[in-house]
Amino acid sequence: MGALQKAVAKLHEDVSQWSAKLNNGLNELKMEFKGELKLQLKDLKDGLQREIKSKMLSLLELYLGRPSTSVTDGQSSVPIPAG
């Protein structure tokens, strides 16, 4: 095998290794991004749920014409009219 063929074969091998490393790095970044995105979506969901509960309580207070107190069973809040 000539020197040029050896150099081309070595270059091909190096490119294949770099490509594999790059693909591994990209896969790691994808997994990290997925995890971060899931956390952000969970935070957004939790915030929206709190906002919806708050708005529903405000509407209930408006409907009843008086403030209500909230009784918590550890999992969910059940509005109880004050008075």
SVG drawing of the C-alpha trace seen along z (x, -y; Angstrom):
<svg xmlns="http://www.w3.org/2000/svg" viewBox="-74 -40 78 42">
<polyline fill="none" stroke="black" stroke-width="0.4" points="0.0,0.0 1.4,-3.4 2.0,-6.2 -0.9,-8.2 -3.3,-5.2 -2.1,-4.8 -2.7,-8.5 -6.2,-8.4 -7.0,-5.3 -5.8,-7.0 -7.7,-10.1 -10.9,-8.1 -10.4,-6.3 -9.9,-9.6 -13.0,-11.1 -15.0,-8.1 -13.8,-8.4 -14.6,-12.1 -18.0,-11.5 -18.7,-8.9 -17.6,-11.3 -19.7,-14.1 -22.7,-11.9 -22.2,-10.7 -21.9,-14.4 -25.0,-15.4 -27.0,-12.5 -25.8,-13.6 -26.9,-17.2 -30.3,-16.0 -30.8,-14.0 -29.7,-17.0 -32.0,-19.3 -34.9,-16.9 -34.5,-16.7 -34.2,-20.5 -37.3,-21.0 -39.3,-18.5 -38.4,-20.4 -39.4,-23.7 -42.7,-22.3 -43.5,-20.9 -42.8,-24.3 -45.0,-25.9 -47.8,-23.4 -47.6,-23.8 -47.7,-27.6 -50.7,-27.4 -52.6,-25.1 -52.0,-27.5 -53.2,-30.4 -56.3,-28.5 -57.1,-27.6 -56.7,-31.2 -59.0,-32.5 -61.6,-29.8 -61.5,-30.8 -61.9,-34.4 -64.9,-33.6 -66.4,-31.6 -66.0,-34.5 -67.6,-36.8 -70.5,-34.4 -71.1,-33.9 -70.6,-37.6 -68.2,-37.0 -64.6,-35.8 -64.2,-32.1 -61.6,-30.2 -59.7,-27.2 -59.6,-23.8 -56.7,-21.6 -56.8,-17.8 -53.1,-17.6 -53.7,-17.1 -56.3,-19.5 -58.0,-22.6 -61.8,-22.6 -63.3,-26.1 -65.7,-26.5 -67.8,-29.6 -67.0,-31.8 -69.7,-32.8"/>
</svg>
